[in-house]
Structure formats: structure tokens, C-alpha cells
Amino acid sequence: MTAVAYGTQAAPGAQGPARTVDLRSDTVTRPTPAMREAMRAAPLGDDVFGDDPTVNALQERIAGLLGFEAALFMPSGTQSNLCALLAHCGRGDEYLVGQMAHCYRYEGGGGAVFGSLQPQPLPTQPDGTLALADIAAAIKPDDPHFARTRLLCLENTWNGHVLPAAYVAQATELARSRGLVTHLDGARLFNAAVASGVPARELTRHFDSVSVCFSKGLGAPIGSALCGSRELIARARRVRKMAGGGMRQVGLLAAAADHALTHHVDRLADDHALARRLAEGLTGLPGLRVTPPHTNLVFAAVEGGRCAALLAHLASRGVLATGLIGLRFVTHLDVDAEGIDIAIAAVREFLAA
Ligand SMILES: *Cc1c(COP(=O)(O)O)cnc(C)c1O
């Protein structure tokens, strides 16, 4: 498995190469002029009073799109997952989650810190699934020795992998049959839907709640949504308020998310095509082992402990990526084929030297 370092490397300053190709994350996109215009024109109100028409419309739209009763606009995916954890679970409850899942590994342990929840991490398989046998074995009996196992969390896409549809049906059925509820971290759900050629709600229908990000491949500057039943979302609203996520004229941001849903979903196919172009350009190079991408993330293991040196070389050529022992490249709205070819050329140059 390739280790992932989240975008902690800063973009180069004014002295850098003529063109920067920023492949660190799909979160680096800038709002398009049309998105900014949608933000400018949005009718606004105080959302803590429930008065922002743009937020209300977005929440209804995303809930409908994903097949849920209700939704809540969130400042970030991390807060959205946290609100889901705390809305589903009480103090001393346990959630089953992948060892390499975002809502276990990369969210500061928020469920434990703010909710007194016990995470039960399970090995994340190379395809992003948790083995059914591991899930079954981790569900504790009702006995005072154990935390109460309450929730199963899955992630789709995971590291750019689309979870197999049959697996999702089986894992959620297993959870339900043992009295658990289920949450999907769908930060890149729309990438999974576009790559699978199915409506997003096909991928969410087995879950009790889903979190989606507008600020990843969809290109909005800020924002996520948590979807679930009316009752769950009412509890999540209370948690969001406690976490400081009650925002006022936030229709300004909801308008960007709404614009993204209208204009930036189908085009995720372009990002996936660019990821394949990059993977093909890197495949077969000596010292590099490329994983064929499902969506917009490309991983390449670098042999001989040369990952840091390769990243530094790329940066000197204006190409930004992340990684510890392997490279991670992410395609998005603000990269094009020319940028990908610059990245391929820079990697080849390093490996040929
Ligand atoms: C980015 C991401 C999140 C968190 O989103 P933020 O908006 O950065 O807090 C959650 N889960 C996954 C899988 C992500 O990729």
C-alpha cells in the first residue's frame, strides 16, 4: 500500500517555473468565473435561523439526489463525518472503520476527542474494502466488558478506488443484520458514480448517512453535505452548532456547491481520462510501479528510496505532487492534458538521469 501524505507542501513562490502543474490534490482548484457569478447572485439569509434560501435549496437538492430525507451543509468533510459519528453514536459506543480510512486516520481522532467514541479500526484491504469476516468478528456481544458496537463506516472512493457494488450491499447487509447503522464517507462519491456510470444514489442507497464534499473534484471553494433521515440530520445540526459550524449568510458558499452539482459532475470523466493519460505515460518506466487508476488519483511506488528526491525534482519543474514512499498525483478541474504531459516529462527526466 502506498502511504499518503496530505497536502502539506506549499506551492512555490514567484521565482518558480513559468507554469505550475498542481497535482497535490483536487482541493487546490479556484472557483471558475461562472461559479463566482453564481455566488454573487445568490439570495442570502441567516442560516442559523434556517433563513438562507440558497442553503435550503442546496440541502434539498443533495438530499434528493442521494435518496435521503434531509441534508445539512457543512464547512468541511471532516466536520460532516464528525457530525455523522456523533449523531449516530453516544458516549462509549464504538464504530468500525478502516485502518486507512479518512474518518479514522486523518481527522484528528475527533470521534474520540469530542464524542467519547471508541474507534475499532479494521485492516483496509488494497481495494478499500474491509473484509466481511473482519467486520463480523469485530462486532461485540452485549456484555459489560465491551463497548457497544454501533456503526460501520465505509469510504467510496477510497484512495481513488471505487468500492465494488456487490461488496457494499453485502457489508451493509451484514451490519444491518447485526443491529448496526452505516455511514458512507463519500468525499469523492461523484467520482465513483461517474466512473461506474451509475447515478450517485445507486451508491448511497444502502447507507443510513452519507457525507459528500463539494470542495474536492467538484471544484467548490468550501463545503460538504451530510445526508440522512430527518431525525439524524436534526441531531447532526446540534453537533454542528457545538462544533462551531453554524454559519450565517452561507448561501454564498452553497451557491458555489449548487453550481458545481450542475456543471462539474459529468466533467469528472475528464479528470479520470487525464489520470489514465498520466498513468499510461508513467507505466513501464524503470524504478516506478504505477497502480492503474479507477478515478482521479494516480499512485506510483518509487523504488530505491528516491521518492523525496523525485518530488523535489518535480517541484523544480513546477510539478507538485505528494507522497512518502510513493507518489500521489490528483487530477482536477485546473489541470489539462498539457499539464499532464509536463508532469510525465519531468518524471522521465528524473528517472533517465
Ligand atoms: C478530504 C476528505 C475528507 C475530509 O474533507 P475536508 O473537507 O478536507 O475536511 C473526508 N474523507 C475523505 C475520503 C476525504 O478525501
The ligand as an SDF file (V2000), in Angstrom:
LIG
                    3D

 15 15  0  0  0  0  0  0  0  0999 V2000
  -10.8890   15.1720    2.0150 C   0  0  0  0  0  0  0  0  0  0  0  0
  -11.5880   14.0450    2.6280 C   0  0  0  0  0  0  0  0  0  0  0  0
  -12.3560   14.2190    3.7840 C   0  0  0  0  0  0  0  0  0  0  0  0
  -12.3910   15.4970    4.5860 C   0  0  0  0  0  0  0  0  0  0  0  0
  -12.7110   16.6260    3.9080 O   0  0  0  0  0  0  0  0  0  0  0  0
  -12.1710   18.0600    4.3940 P   0  0  0  0  0  0  0  0  0  0  0  0
  -13.1360   18.9580    3.7100 O   0  0  0  0  0  0  0  0  0  0  0  0
  -10.7670   18.1710    3.9080 O   0  0  0  0  0  0  0  0  0  0  0  0
  -12.2920   18.1260    5.8690 O   0  0  0  0  0  0  0  0  0  0  0  0
  -13.0270   13.1250    4.2830 C   0  0  0  0  0  0  0  0  0  0  0  0
  -12.9330   11.9380    3.7010 N   0  0  0  0  0  0  0  0  0  0  0  0
  -12.2090   11.7260    2.5930 C   0  0  0  0  0  0  0  0  0  0  0  0
  -12.1830   10.3650    1.9810 C   0  0  0  0  0  0  0  0  0  0  0  0
  -11.5080   12.7690    2.0250 C   0  0  0  0  0  0  0  0  0  0  0  0
  -10.7810   12.5560    0.9310 O   0  0  0  0  0  0  0  0  0  0  0  0
  1  2  1  0
  2  3  1  0
  2 14  2  0
  3  4  1  0
  3 10  2  0
  4  5  1  0
  5  6  1  0
  6  7  2  0
  6  8  1  0
  6  9  1  0
 10 11  1  0
 11 12  2  0
 12 13  1  0
 12 14  1  0
 14 15  1  0
M  END
$$$$
